[in-house]
Amino acid sequence: MDFQNNSRFNTLLALGKTLSTVGWVIVGFAGLTLLLSLASCTSGNKFEGTIGFIIGILTAGFGYLVVANGQIISCTVKYSMNQNSSFFNCVKN
């Protein structure tokens, strides 16, 4: 009898990977915003550059939080799968 059911957590693993990917995309857009704000500052638009810099920093922070959320979900699922497999291996013996 096979106690280990690996397909039980596929949806949560997919959610964790999707959140991590979306978070990295947000961080990438934040990096582009920071570069554009730097370009605005060097061209003489100090106000637009400052606003863009603030928006870029806030967006990057939010993106890193989304990445961390996805990685926490993936870590928790893998930990749970490991605990279940260890428990069932002890019960089988």
C-alpha positions in Angstrom: 0.0 0.0 0.0 1.4 3.4 -1.0 0.9 5.9 1.7 2.6 8.8 -0.1 0.3 10.9 -2.3 2.4 13.4 -4.2 -0.5 14.9 -6.2 -2.2 16.2 -3.1 -0.3 19.5 -2.9 0.1 20.3 -6.7 -2.2 23.2 -6.5 -0.4 24.8 -3.6 3.0 24.3 -5.2 1.7 25.9 -8.4 0.3 28.8 -6.4 3.6 29.3 -4.6 5.6 29.2 -7.9 3.1 31.6 -9.6 3.3 34.1 -6.7 7.1 34.0 -6.8 7.1 34.6 -10.6 4.6 37.4 -10.3 6.7 38.9 -7.5 9.8 38.8 -9.6 8.0 40.5 -12.5 6.9 43.3 -10.1 10.4 43.7 -8.9 11.6 43.9 -12.6 9.1 46.7 -13.3 10.2 48.4 -10.2 13.8 48.3 -11.4 12.7 49.8 -14.7 10.8 52.5 -12.8 14.0 53.3 -10.8 16.1 53.5 -14.0 13.5 55.8 -15.6 13.4 58.0 -12.5 17.2 58.3 -12.6 17.0 59.3 -16.3 14.4 62.0 -15.3 16.7 63.3 -12.6 19.6 63.6 -15.0 17.5 65.4 -17.6 16.4 68.1 -15.2 13.0 66.9 -14.1 13.8 66.6 -10.4 10.1 66.3 -9.3 9.2 63.5 -11.7 12.5 61.7 -10.8 11.8 61.9 -7.1 8.2 60.7 -7.5 9.4 57.9 -9.8 12.1 56.9 -7.3 9.6 56.7 -4.4 7.1 54.7 -6.5 9.9 52.4 -7.6 11.1 51.7 -4.1 7.6 51.0 -2.8 6.9 48.8 -5.8 10.1 46.8 -5.3 9.3 46.3 -1.6 5.8 45.0 -2.5 7.3 42.7 -5.1 9.8 41.2 -2.7 6.9 40.6 -0.2 5.0 38.8 -3.0 8.1 36.7 -3.8 8.5 35.9 -0.1 4.9 34.9 0.2 5.2 32.4 -2.7 8.4 31.0 -1.3 6.8 30.5 2.2 3.9 28.6 0.6 6.3 26.4 -1.4 8.5 25.8 1.7 5.5 24.9 3.9 4.2 22.4 1.4 7.5 20.7 0.9 8.0 20.6 4.7 4.6 19.0 5.1 5.3 16.5 2.3 8.6 15.6 4.0 6.9 15.1 7.4 4.2 12.9 5.9 6.7 10.7 4.0 8.9 10.4 7.2 5.8 9.4 9.3 4.5 6.9 6.8 8.0 5.3 6.4 8.1 4.8 10.2 4.6 3.3 10.3 5.4 0.9 7.4 8.5 -0.5 9.3 
